[in-house]
Amino acid sequence: MKLILLQPYLNLRGGVERVILKVAQHYDASIYTLEYDKDATFPEFSELDIRVMGRDVPLSSKLPYRASQGFRYGYNFYNMKIREDYDVLNPHISPSEWIRNKNERVLWYCHTPPREVYDLYETRMQNRSYKDKLVYAALVGTYKLIAKGITKRIEEIATNSNTTNERIKKYYGREATVINPGIDCENFTNSGDERYFLYPSRIVVNKRQDYVINAFNQFIKKSRDSRYKLVIAGTVSKDPEHQKYFNKLKAMSKGSNVVFKTNVNDRQLRSLYSSSTAVLFAAMNEDFGFIPLEAMSSSKPIISVNEGGPRETIMNNKTGFLVNSPQEMAERMLDLSKNAAMAEAIGRAGRRLVERRYSWSAFFEKLDPILEKVSKK
């Protein structure tokens, strides 16, 4: 199978990048991307065939940061013609699926329809200036028009969760095959409880670190135990909107037991999981969510908002807790801090669940036949 993966950027250490890495390794595939920073993503990418393609679009430099990125990504994938032989093209983050405009035999592994175009459009627009709102509104309209036509022509779509599949049906009128990503749970361990709660995620508005800070402050007030800390670990991009949100979080955490750790590597992150009391998760209607799986792999309880993908992976009150408010999150944090035996039992149950359901071998058992099907079209 000659597979080519396509992705707008490789400059983060996140769930999407982990899936792309695993697929590329498994099929010995090439990766076409427009941005690659080997120091900012998983180091294993440096061992693969990475092709940095595309070109700058002069007009894009006049646009706001995110709009400029999207315009350049869309222009390049829409106009890219793959010259080498291949069996299947496998785009990931949108608009890499626009490769279908000039190429055939495409299996789009859709991590999510772009959320600031669809379900988070109003949320993201709230923080933009009037001028930027006009620019984004025009570009979003154009994006939807192009995406609607291209998505109809894509041979097959796969996705990470039922949550994302519902979005695909709603926004594109297509049905995707749900293939949950796997996790290397043998890389995660539990080394005890050093009295801190961990929220590891990219620092962006839709991950809602402010929700978790609010919950932690309520926990401290209820427990009156100043030994506990909240560790927020995640990357912060150059996007001015993300920088503004990060500054807001630091301001609201001043004088508290909130610790920020940015740009942690894999080893450091696993160590943070390993010594935590529990892991918190507050992303807004998350597509799938690797963090609950990583928490359970570390035999740690996960306390997540009752939204999106985590509702599919967490067994409420057995491998973690699904909560509906910062107040409820604080209550579950209090319960775990006072009952180590319960925390250990929930952690063990989570580990067993991940070992049983979320392996990479199961992922590829489902992906292989779809790739074979597309390669013959």
N, C-alpha and C positions, 0 to 999 in steps of 0.2 A: 504494500500500500504506500504510494507516494503521496504524502499529505503535506499541505502547506497551511500553516496557521497565519491568521492576520489579526493584528491588534493595534489600536492607535498609539499606545504608549506602553513602555516597560520601564517605569520609573517609580514603582511602589512595591511594598511587600504586603500584599493583601490576598484575599481569597481568590479573586479572579486570576491574579498572577500565579498562584499556586496551581490552579487547574490547568492553565496554559503550560506551565512547566511540566506537569505530569504527563499531559497529552503529548507534548513535544518529545519528551524522553521515551515514552512508550512506543511511539511510531517513528522515532528518529527523524522528526519532521523539521523543516525549515520554518522560520518565523519572519514574516514581513511586518515591520513596524515603522512608525514615523518618528518615534522618540525612544531612545534607549540610554539609560543611565545605569551602568553596571554596578555602581556603588550604592544606588538607591533601591535596587530590587534584589531578588534572591541571587546569591553568587553563582548558583548552578547554571544560570542562563549563559554565563561566559563560556561554558563548555559546549554550547549548542550553536547551530548555524543561524545567526541573527542577521537579517538583511534590513538595514536602515534605508528606507525608500522615501519617495515623495519629494515635494519641493515646496518652498514658501509661496504663498499667494499674496502679492503686494497689497491688495485691498484689505487683507485680514489684519494687518498691523494697525489699521485705523479703528478697529473695533475694540470693545471691552474685552478683558482677558479671556473669560470663558467663551464668549462669542467668537473671538479670534481663533481659539483652539478648535471649536466645533466647525467653523467655516473651513479651516485648513484641512482638518481630518476628512470632512465630507467631500471636498473638492478632489482630494488625492485618491480616495478609495473609489469614488464615482468614475474617475477617469483612468484608473489603473488597469492595464492589460497584462496578465501574467504570460510571460514569454516561454518559460520553461515547461517541461512536461510535468503533469500531475494527474492524480486520480481524483482527489477531492480537495476543495478549498474549505477551510474551517475558520471562519471569522468568529470573533468573540465580542468585545465591547463595541457598541454602536458608535460611529457609522461604518465599522469595518465590513458589515454585511452588504454595503453598497458596492462591494467588489462584484456583486452579481450583475451590475449594469453591463460590463463588458466581458464577463466570464461565466462559465457554466459549471455544473456539478458542485453546488455549494451546500454544505451543512452548517447552518448557523447555530452555534451553541450560545443561546441568548441568556446572558446573566440577568438582564432586565431590559425592557424598553427604557430608553433614557428618561430618568425620572423627572428631571427639571423641564422636560418637554411635556410630560404627561401628568402623572399623579402628584408630583411636587411642584408643578409649575407656579401655582399661586404662592406657595410658601417661599420659594426662591425669589420671586418677583418682589416680595414685600421689602427686601433689603436693598433694592436697587434704586438708583436715581431715576427721575422722570425720563431723562434722555436715554439712559440705558434700557429702561422698560420698553421704549419705542423700538430700539434696535433689536432687543431680544424677541419682542412680539413678532416683528417682521421675519426674523430668521426662523423662529419656531414654526410659523405658518408655512414657510418654504420647506423646512425639514419634514413636516408631516406629509406634505404633498408628495415629495420625492419618496419618502419611506413607504408610503402606502402602495405606490406602484412597484417598487423594487421587492418588497416583502412578498407580494403575490407570486413573484417569479422564482423565489428561492425554493430549491428542490425539497429540502427537509429542515425542520427546526427542532432542536432539542433544548432543554432548559433544566435549571437546577432544582425547582420546587413547584408544587402545585400553586403556590402564591404567585410566582412569576408566570406560570402558564395561564392563570386567570387574566393577568395583564395583557399577555400576548393575544388571547382571544378577544379581549375588550378593545384593544387599540389597533390590532392588525387583522382581526377576523380569521386567524389561523390557529390550528391546534398543534401543540408541541409535544414531543415525547419527554417525559420527566425522567431525568437521570441525576440522582443526587450525587454530588461529589463525595469522594472518600477522604480519609484522613489517616496519617501514619501514627496511630495512637501509641505504638511502641516507643515513640520519641518523647512521650510525655510521662512525667512521674509526679508523685506526691511526696514532698519532703517535710510536711508538717504545716503548722499554722503560726505565722509570724504577725498576726493581728493587723492585717490590712485587707481591704476589698480592692479588687482590680477591675478596671474597665479598659481593655485594650482595643482600640479602634482608631481609624483615621479621624483627625479632629476637624470635623465639618458639621454644619448646622443639622443635617438630617440624622447624624449619629447621636445627637442630643446629650452631650456630656453635661449640659446644665441640668438636665433631669436627674442625673445620677448625683451631681453635687448637692442638689436640693435634698435628695433622699438621704445622702450621707450626713448632712447637717442635722436633719431630723433624727437620724439614728444616734448621733452624738448627744443630742439634747435628751433623748429618751434613756440612753444607756448610762450617761454621765461617765463614760469611760474614755478618757483622753488618750489612752494608749493606741487606739485604733487610727489608722490612716486610710485615705482613699488614694490609690495610685491610678492615674490616668496615663496610659501609655499609647502613643500613636504618632504617626507622621503628620506634619503640617505642610501643605503645599504652598507654592508662591502665590496662589490665587488671592487677590486682595480681600475677597469676601471671607475666605478661610482664615486669613491672618486677623481680620477684624473680629471674627468669632473667637479665635484663640485668645486675643487680648481681653475680650469680654469675660471669658472663663477665668483667666488669671486675676482679673479685677474682682470678680465675685468670690474668689477663693482666698483672697488676701487675709492673712492672719489665721487661717484654718489649717487643719491637718491634711490638706490636699496637695499631693505631689505630682508634678508633670514630668514624664519621661518621654522625650521625642526621639524618633529614629532609632529605636532599639532593634537589635538584630535577632535572628531566630533563637540563638542560645540564650540571650538575655530575656527574651519573652517567655520561653519555656521555664526559665528560673523564676520569673515573676508569677506565673501560673502555679508553679510547684509549691510555693511558700505562702500563698494567699489563704485567707479564711474562706472566701467565696468570690465568684466572678459575677460582675454585673453587666447588663446589656440593655441599651435603651434606644437602639436605632429605630427610626420611624418606618414601620411596616417593611422591615428588611426583606430582601429578596429570598435569601436562604439563611446565611449566617454561619460562618465557620467558628465564630467565637464560642457559641454554646457547645459545639463538638470538641473544641480544644479544651474547654473547661472540664467537660465530662471525661475526656481522655486523661486529664490530670487528676481524676478522682476528686474533683471539686464541685460543690453545689453551684448551679447557675441560677441567678435571679434575673429574669428577663421580662421586658414589657410583653404584654399579651397581644402581640401583633405579628403578622407576616410569617416568615419562614420558621422562626423559633417555635411557633405553635405546632409545627410538624415534627420537630426533632426533640423537644423537651416533653417528658412525661410529667405533668404537673403533680407536685407533692411527692414524686417518686425519684426523679433524677434532677429535679430543680423546682423552681417556682415561676409561674406566670402571673404577673401583677398588672394592675390597672391604674396605678397612681404612684407618685413618689412616696406618699404616706405608706402605702402597702409595701413598697420595696423596703422602706426603712423598718417596717415591722418584721419582714422576713430576715433582714440583716440582724435584727435584735435576737430573733429566735435562734439563728445559727451561732451567734456569738455566745449565747448562754447554754447551748446544748451541743457540745463537741461530738457526742455519740451520734446524734441525729445528722450532723454535718458529714461525718465519716460514712454513715450508712447511705446517705443520698449520693455521696461521691462514688462509692463502690458500685451503686446501681447504675450511675451514669457511665462509668467505665465499661460495664458489661453491655450496656445498650450500644455504645459506639462500636465495640468489638464485634457485635453481632450484625449490625446493620450498615455500617459506613466504611467499607473497605474499597480500595482502589481497584481490586480485582473485580468486584461487583460492578463498579462504574464501567470498566472496559468491556465486561461481558454484555452490557447493554449498548455501549457505543459501537462496538465492532460491527454488528449486523446493519446498523444504520449507515455507517460509512461504506460498507460493501454495497448496499442498495443504491446509494447516491453515485458511487463510482461507475455504475453500469448505466446511468441515465444519459 
